[in-house]
Amino acid sequence: MTIHSVSTVHNEKMAFTANINGHTIRMDTTVDDDGENSGPSPKRLMLASFAGCNGIDIVSILNKMKVVFSHFSMDIDANLTEKHPKIYDKIKITYKIKVDTIDQNKVKKAVSLSQDKYCGVGAMFKKFAAIEMAIVYI
């Protein structure tokens, strides 16, 4: 069994600092919510984790397929519910990639493999949110 551990410390007001394997990440909330906006919110960090998990998978798969690309980015838009606890119930992830037309089907396969098989963060998100995907070839 693998155990992941994170140490998180309160700084001031609503800000916290998390230590993850020697990497420091500051989290906060907006001024409207009594924070100072000195770092991303924990919920937005979840979206970044989702994109990072997908991205790592997709780049790894494309590298194994020997697909050359010159740009790859992801945008995530997530709908936050109104009632507490406020959660994401709908998420759209848009993949933007510059690749030869001949390799577009390989990109689709890499995205599908990440979403359906490899990305553990995405699998967790699917437990509470509808996920929509789009690929934009640039």
ROTORTOR-292579 format. One line per field, with one value per atom (N, C-alpha, C): residue in three letters; atom name; x, y, z. Coordinates in nm, 2 decimals, decimal comma. Atoms other than C-alpha are relative to their C-alpha. Example, Ala and Ser with C-alpha at 12.3 -4.5 7.8 and 13.67 -1.06 7.14 Angstrom:
2
res: (ALA|ALA|ALA|SER|SER|SER);
atom: (N|CA|C|N|CA|C);
x: (0,09|1,23|0,09|-0,09|1,37|-0,08);
y: (-0,12|-0,45|0,12|-0,11|-0,11|0,11);
z: (0,00|0,78|0,00|0,00|0,71|0,08);
# end
This chain:
138
res: (MET|MET|MET|THR|THR|THR|ILE|ILE|ILE|HIS|HIS|HIS|SER|SER|SER|VAL|VAL|VAL|SER|SER|SER|THR|THR|THR|VAL|VAL|VAL|HIS|HIS|HIS|ASN|ASN|ASN|GLU|GLU|GLU|LYS|LYS|LYS|MET|MET|MET|ALA|ALA|ALA|PHE|PHE|PHE|THR|THR|THR|ALA|ALA|ALA|ASN|ASN|ASN|ILE|ILE|ILE|ASN|ASN|ASN|GLY|GLY|GLY|HIS|HIS|HIS|THR|THR|THR|ILE|ILE|ILE|ARG|ARG|ARG|MET|MET|MET|ASP|ASP|ASP|THR|THR|THR|THR|THR|THR|VAL|VAL|VAL|ASP|ASP|ASP|ASP|ASP|ASP|ASP|ASP|ASP|GLY|GLY|GLY|GLU|GLU|GLU|ASN|ASN|ASN|SER|SER|SER|GLY|GLY|GLY|PRO|PRO|PRO|SER|SER|SER|PRO|PRO|PRO|LYS|LYS|LYS|ARG|ARG|ARG|LEU|LEU|LEU|MET|MET|MET|LEU|LEU|LEU|ALA|ALA|ALA|SER|SER|SER|PHE|PHE|PHE|ALA|ALA|ALA|GLY|GLY|GLY|CYS|CYS|CYS|ASN|ASN|ASN|GLY|GLY|GLY|ILE|ILE|ILE|ASP|ASP|ASP|ILE|ILE|ILE|VAL|VAL|VAL|SER|SER|SER|ILE|ILE|ILE|LEU|LEU|LEU|ASN|ASN|ASN|LYS|LYS|LYS|MET|MET|MET|LYS|LYS|LYS|VAL|VAL|VAL|VAL|VAL|VAL|PHE|PHE|PHE|SER|SER|SER|HIS|HIS|HIS|PHE|PHE|PHE|SER|SER|SER|MET|MET|MET|ASP|ASP|ASP|ILE|ILE|ILE|ASP|ASP|ASP|ALA|ALA|ALA|ASN|ASN|ASN|LEU|LEU|LEU|THR|THR|THR|GLU|GLU|GLU|LYS|LYS|LYS|HIS|HIS|HIS|PRO|PRO|PRO|LYS|LYS|LYS|ILE|ILE|ILE|TYR|TYR|TYR|ASP|ASP|ASP|LYS|LYS|LYS|ILE|ILE|ILE|LYS|LYS|LYS|ILE|ILE|ILE|THR|THR|THR|TYR|TYR|TYR|LYS|LYS|LYS|ILE|ILE|ILE|LYS|LYS|LYS|VAL|VAL|VAL|ASP|ASP|ASP|THR|THR|THR|ILE|ILE|ILE|ASP|ASP|ASP|GLN|GLN|GLN|ASN|ASN|ASN|LYS|LYS|LYS|VAL|VAL|VAL|LYS|LYS|LYS|LYS|LYS|LYS|ALA|ALA|ALA|VAL|VAL|VAL|SER|SER|SER|LEU|LEU|LEU|SER|SER|SER|GLN|GLN|GLN|ASP|ASP|ASP|LYS|LYS|LYS|TYR|TYR|TYR|CYS|CYS|CYS|GLY|GLY|GLY|VAL|VAL|VAL|GLY|GLY|GLY|ALA|ALA|ALA|MET|MET|MET|PHE|PHE|PHE|LYS|LYS|LYS|LYS|LYS|LYS|PHE|PHE|PHE|ALA|ALA|ALA|ALA|ALA|ALA|ILE|ILE|ILE|GLU|GLU|GLU|MET|MET|MET|ALA|ALA|ALA|ILE|ILE|ILE|VAL|VAL|VAL|TYR|TYR|TYR|ILE|ILE|ILE);
atom: (N|CA|C|N|CA|C|N|CA|C|N|CA|C|N|CA|C|N|CA|C|N|CA|C|N|CA|C|N|CA|C|N|CA|C|N|CA|C|N|CA|C|N|CA|C|N|CA|C|N|CA|C|N|CA|C|N|CA|C|N|CA|C|N|CA|C|N|CA|C|N|CA|C|N|CA|C|N|CA|C|N|CA|C|N|CA|C|N|CA|C|N|CA|C|N|CA|C|N|CA|C|N|CA|C|N|CA|C|N|CA|C|N|CA|C|N|CA|C|N|CA|C|N|CA|C|N|CA|C|N|CA|C|N|CA|C|N|CA|C|N|CA|C|N|CA|C|N|CA|C|N|CA|C|N|CA|C|N|CA|C|N|CA|C|N|CA|C|N|CA|C|N|CA|C|N|CA|C|N|CA|C|N|CA|C|N|CA|C|N|CA|C|N|CA|C|N|CA|C|N|CA|C|N|CA|C|N|CA|C|N|CA|C|N|CA|C|N|CA|C|N|CA|C|N|CA|C|N|CA|C|N|CA|C|N|CA|C|N|CA|C|N|CA|C|N|CA|C|N|CA|C|N|CA|C|N|CA|C|N|CA|C|N|CA|C|N|CA|C|N|CA|C|N|CA|C|N|CA|C|N|CA|C|N|CA|C|N|CA|C|N|CA|C|N|CA|C|N|CA|C|N|CA|C|N|CA|C|N|CA|C|N|CA|C|N|CA|C|N|CA|C|N|CA|C|N|CA|C|N|CA|C|N|CA|C|N|CA|C|N|CA|C|N|CA|C|N|CA|C|N|CA|C|N|CA|C|N|CA|C|N|CA|C|N|CA|C|N|CA|C|N|CA|C|N|CA|C|N|CA|C|N|CA|C|N|CA|C|N|CA|C|N|CA|C|N|CA|C|N|CA|C|N|CA|C|N|CA|C|N|CA|C|N|CA|C|N|CA|C|N|CA|C|N|CA|C|N|CA|C|N|CA|C|N|CA|C|N|CA|C|N|CA|C|N|CA|C|N|CA|C|N|CA|C|N|CA|C|N|CA|C|N|CA|C|N|CA|C|N|CA|C|N|CA|C|N|CA|C|N|CA|C);
x: (0,08|0,00|0,09|-0,07|0,12|-0,07|0,07|0,05|0,07|-0,04|0,08|-0,02|0,01|0,14|0,03|-0,02|0,11|-0,01|0,00|0,19|-0,04|0,06|-0,01|-0,01|-0,01|0,04|-0,07|0,07|-0,18|0,11|-0,09|0,01|-0,06|0,07|-0,22|-0,13|0,13|-0,58|-0,05|0,06|-0,71|0,11|-0,10|-0,37|0,07|-0,06|-0,21|0,12|-0,11|0,12|0,01|-0,01|0,14|0,14|-0,13|0,46|-0,03|0,03|0,44|0,14|-0,13|0,76|0,11|-0,10|0,97|-0,04|0,05|0,76|-0,10|0,09|0,59|-0,11|0,11|0,25|-0,09|0,08|0,06|-0,14|0,14|-0,32|-0,06|0,07|-0,55|-0,14|0,13|-0,89|-0,01|0,01|-1,02|-0,02|0,02|-1,04|-0,15|0,14|-1,42|-0,03|0,01|-1,38|0,09|-0,09|-1,15|0,14|-0,14|-0,83|0,07|-0,08|-0,56|0,03|-0,03|-0,56|0,15|-0,15|-0,19|0,04|-0,03|-0,22|-0,13|0,12|-0,47|-0,08|0,09|-0,77|0,02|-0,01|-0,77|-0,08|0,08|-1,05|0,06|-0,07|-0,86|0,12|-0,11|-0,56|-0,04|0,06|-0,78|0,00|0,01|-0,84|0,14|-0,13|-0,47|0,06|-0,05|-0,40|-0,06|0,06|-0,65|0,07|-0,07|-0,48|0,14|-0,13|-0,14|0,00|0,01|-0,24|-0,03|0,03|-0,39|0,12|-0,11|-0,10|0,12|-0,11|0,16|-0,03|0,04|-0,03|0,01|0,01|-0,09|0,14|-0,13|0,27|0,08|-0,07|0,40|-0,05|0,06|0,16|0,05|-0,04|0,24|0,15|-0,14|0,61|0,02|-0,01|0,57|-0,05|0,05|0,37|0,09|-0,09|0,66|-0,07|0,07|0,42|0,07|-0,07|0,59|-0,11|0,09|0,40|0,08|-0,08|0,52|-0,08|0,07|0,25|-0,11|0,10|0,03|-0,05|0,06|-0,20|-0,14|0,14|-0,52|-0,07|0,09|-0,80|-0,11|0,11|-1,04|-0,10|0,11|-1,38|-0,08|0,08|-1,57|-0,11|0,12|-1,92|0,00|0,01|-1,93|-0,15|0,14|-2,26|-0,02|0,03|-2,44|-0,01|0,02|-2,52|0,12|-0,11|-2,28|-0,02|-0,14|-2,07|0,00|0,00|-2,00|0,11|-0,09|-1,85|-0,01|0,00|-1,77|-0,09|0,10|-2,06|0,02|-0,02|-1,96|0,14|-0,14|-1,61|0,02|-0,04|-1,50|0,15|-0,14|-1,14|0,03|-0,03|-1,01|0,15|-0,14|-0,69|0,04|-0,05|-0,50|0,14|-0,13|-0,22|0,03|-0,05|-0,02|0,07|-0,06|0,05|-0,04|0,04|0,05|-0,13|0,14|-0,29|0,00|-0,01|-0,17|0,00|-0,01|-0,12|-0,12|0,11|-0,46|-0,07|0,06|-0,61|0,08|-0,09|-0,31|-0,03|0,03|-0,38|-0,14|0,13|-0,75|0,02|-0,02|-0,63|0,07|-0,08|-0,38|-0,10|0,10|-0,66|-0,09|0,10|-0,90|0,07|-0,07|-0,64|0,02|-0,02|-0,56|-0,13|0,13|-0,93|-0,06|0,07|-1,05|0,08|-0,08|-0,75|0,10|-0,12|-0,46|-0,01|0,00|-0,54|-0,09|0,07|-0,63|-0,07|0,07|-0,72|-0,13|0,12|-0,97|-0,10|0,09|-1,11|-0,07|0,06|-1,17|-0,11|0,10|-1,34|-0,13|0,12|-1,57|-0,10|0,09|-1,72|-0,10|0,09|-1,88|-0,03|0,02|-1,87|-0,01|0,00|-1,97|0,11|-0,12|-1,67|-0,02|0,01|-1,67|0,14|-0,13|-1,37|-0,01|-0,01|-1,27|0,15|-0,14|-0,95|0,00|-0,02|-0,85|0,14|-0,13|-0,58|0,04|-0,05|-0,38|0,11);
y: (-0,12|0,00|0,12|-0,13|0,35|0,10|-0,11|0,64|0,13|-0,13|1,00|0,09|-0,09|1,26|0,14|-0,15|1,64|0,06|-0,08|1,87|0,14|-0,13|2,19|0,08|-0,09|2,49|0,13|-0,13|2,80|0,11|-0,11|3,12|0,12|-0,11|3,41|0,01|-0,02|3,51|-0,13|0,12|3,24|-0,08|0,06|3,15|-0,12|0,12|2,80|-0,03|0,05|2,66|-0,15|0,14|2,30|-0,04|0,06|2,10|-0,13|0,12|1,83|-0,05|0,06|1,62|0,11|-0,11|1,94|0,11|-0,11|2,16|0,08|-0,08|2,45|0,06|-0,06|2,56|0,08|-0,09|2,86|0,00|0,00|2,85|0,11|-0,11|3,14|0,01|-0,03|3,27|0,15|-0,14|3,60|0,09|-0,11|3,93|0,00|0,01|3,89|-0,11|0,11|3,57|0,01|-0,03|3,73|-0,04|0,03|3,62|0,12|-0,11|3,82|-0,04|0,04|3,63|-0,02|0,02|3,54|-0,13|0,13|3,20|-0,05|0,05|2,99|-0,07|0,07|2,84|-0,15|0,15|2,47|-0,06|0,06|2,40|0,02|-0,02|2,56|-0,08|0,09|2,36|-0,14|0,13|2,05|0,00|-0,01|2,17|-0,01|0,01|2,22|-0,14|0,14|1,87|-0,09|0,08|1,73|0,03|-0,04|1,92|-0,06|0,06|1,81|-0,15|0,14|1,45|-0,04|0,03|1,45|0,03|-0,04|1,64|-0,10|0,09|1,41|-0,13|0,13|1,10|0,02|-0,02|1,25|0,02|-0,02|1,37|-0,13|0,13|1,03|-0,09|0,08|0,85|0,05|-0,05|1,08|-0,03|0,03|1,03|-0,14|0,15|0,65|-0,02|0,01|0,70|0,07|-0,07|0,91|0,12|-0,11|1,20|0,13|-0,13|1,54|0,11|-0,11|1,84|0,12|-0,12|2,20|0,09|-0,07|2,33|-0,09|0,08|2,16|0,08|-0,06|2,33|-0,04|0,04|2,27|0,11|-0,10|2,50|-0,08|0,07|2,38|0,11|-0,08|2,55|-0,10|0,08|2,41|0,08|-0,06|2,49|-0,04|0,01|2,54|0,01|-0,01|2,46|0,11|-0,12|2,73|-0,04|0,04|2,53|-0,06|0,06|2,42|-0,15|-0,03|2,22|0,03|-0,03|2,39|-0,09|0,09|2,14|0,02|0,00|2,11|-0,11|0,11|1,93|-0,02|0,01|2,00|0,06|-0,04|2,03|-0,02|0,01|2,10|0,03|-0,01|2,04|0,01|-0,02|2,18|-0,02|0,03|2,04|0,08|-0,07|2,27|-0,05|0,06|2,11|0,03|-0,02|2,18|-0,12|0,13|1,86|-0,02|0,02|1,74|-0,07|0,05|1,65|-0,15|0,15|1,29|-0,06|0,06|1,25|0,04|-0,04|1,39|-0,11|0,12|1,05|-0,06|0,04|0,96|0,09|-0,09|1,27|-0,04|0,04|1,16|-0,13|0,12|0,82|0,02|-0,03|0,96|0,07|-0,07|1,19|-0,11|0,11|0,89|-0,09|0,09|0,67|0,06|-0,07|0,93|0,01|-0,02|1,00|-0,13|0,12|0,64|-0,10|0,11|0,44|0,05|-0,03|0,63|0,11|-0,12|0,96|-0,03|0,02|0,89|0,12|-0,12|1,25|0,01|-0,01|1,24|-0,11|0,11|0,91|0,05|-0,05|1,08|0,11|-0,10|1,38|-0,06|0,06|1,15|-0,05|0,04|1,04|0,11|-0,11|1,38|0,10|-0,10|1,57|-0,06|0,04|1,53|0,07|-0,06|1,58|0,00|-0,02|1,71|0,04|-0,03|1,72|0,05|-0,05|1,90|0,01|-0,02|1,90|0,10|-0,11|2,21|-0,02|0,01|2,16|0,14|-0,14|2,48|0,00);
z: (0,00|0,00|0,00|0,01|-0,09|0,08|-0,07|0,14|-0,04|0,03|0,03|0,12|-0,12|0,31|-0,04|0,02|0,30|0,14|-0,13|0,59|-0,03|0,03|0,60|0,13|-0,12|0,84|-0,03|0,01|0,90|0,01|0,00|0,82|0,07|-0,06|0,89|-0,07|0,06|0,82|-0,05|0,06|0,58|-0,08|0,08|0,43|0,07|-0,05|0,47|-0,10|0,08|0,34|0,01|0,00|0,23|-0,04|0,04|0,21|-0,06|0,07|-0,05|-0,06|0,04|-0,09|-0,02|0,00|-0,02|-0,09|0,08|-0,25|0,08|-0,08|-0,08|-0,09|0,07|-0,20|0,10|-0,08|-0,05|-0,05|0,03|-0,04|0,07|-0,07|0,04|-0,06|0,06|-0,04|-0,04|0,04|-0,18|0,11|-0,10|0,00|0,05|-0,04|-0,01|0,10|-0,10|0,19|0,12|-0,11|0,45|-0,02|0,03|0,28|-0,06|0,07|0,10|-0,14|0,14|-0,23|-0,02|0,01|-0,16|-0,06|0,06|-0,32|-0,06|0,06|-0,52|0,11|-0,09|-0,35|-0,01|0,01|-0,26|-0,11|0,10|-0,50|-0,14|0,13|-0,79|-0,01|0,00|-0,69|-0,05|0,04|-0,74|-0,16|0,14|-1,10|-0,06|0,05|-1,15|0,01|-0,02|-1,02|-0,11|0,11|-1,27|-0,13|0,13|-1,56|0,00|-0,01|-1,44|-0,02|0,01|-1,41|-0,15|0,14|-1,76|-0,09|0,09|-1,91|0,01|-0,01|-1,77|-0,07|0,07|-1,90|-0,15|0,14|-2,24|-0,06|0,05|-2,29|-0,01|-0,01|-2,18|-0,12|0,10|-2,42|-0,14|0,13|-2,71|-0,03|0,01|-2,65|-0,04|0,03|-2,66|-0,14|0,14|-2,99|-0,10|0,08|-3,12|-0,07|0,05|-3,18|0,04|-0,02|-3,22|0,01|-0,02|-3,09|0,04|-0,03|-3,05|0,11|-0,10|-2,81|0,06|-0,06|-2,56|0,13|-0,12|-2,30|0,03|-0,04|-2,11|0,07|-0,08|-1,99|0,06|-0,07|-1,73|0,05|-0,05|-1,66|0,09|-0,09|-1,36|0,06|-0,06|-1,24|0,15|-0,15|-0,86|0,04|-0,04|-0,70|0,10|-0,09|-0,49|0,14|-0,14|-0,18|0,06|-0,08|0,09|0,02|0,04|0,06|-0,15|0,14|-0,27|-0,06|0,07|-0,51|-0,15|0,15|-0,88|-0,04|0,05|-1,05|-0,15|0,15|-1,42|-0,03|0,03|-1,56|-0,15|0,15|-1,92|0,00|0,02|-2,00|-0,15|0,15|-2,34|-0,01|0,03|-2,47|-0,13|0,12|-2,71|-0,04|0,04|-2,91|-0,15|0,14|-3,22|-0,04|0,05|-3,41|-0,14|0,14|-3,76|-0,01|0,02|-3,90|0,00|0,00|-3,95|0,14|-0,14|-3,57|0,09|-0,08|-3,46|0,07|-0,06|-3,40|0,11|-0,11|-3,18|0,12|-0,12|-2,97|0,06|-0,05|-2,94|0,09|-0,07|-2,83|0,14|-0,12|-2,58|0,11|-0,09|-2,43|0,06|-0,05|-2,40|0,10|-0,09|-2,24|0,13|-0,13|-1,98|0,07|-0,06|-1,91|0,05|-0,03|-1,91|0,08|-0,06|-1,78|0,10|-0,08|-1,63|0,11|-0,09|-1,46|0,12|-0,13|-1,10|0,05|-0,04|-1,03|-0,08|0,08|-1,32|0,05|-0,05|-1,19|0,13|-0,12|-0,85|-0,04|0,04|-1,02|-0,06|0,06|-1,21|0,11|-0,11|-0,87|0,04|-0,04|-0,82|-0,11|0,10|-1,15|-0,14|0,14|-1,51|-0,07|0,07|-1,73|-0,15|0,14|-2,08|-0,05|0,06|-2,31|-0,14|0,13|-2,62|-0,04|0,05|-2,83|-0,11|0,10|-3,03|-0,06|0,07|-3,29|-0,05|0,03|-3,33|-0,10);
# end
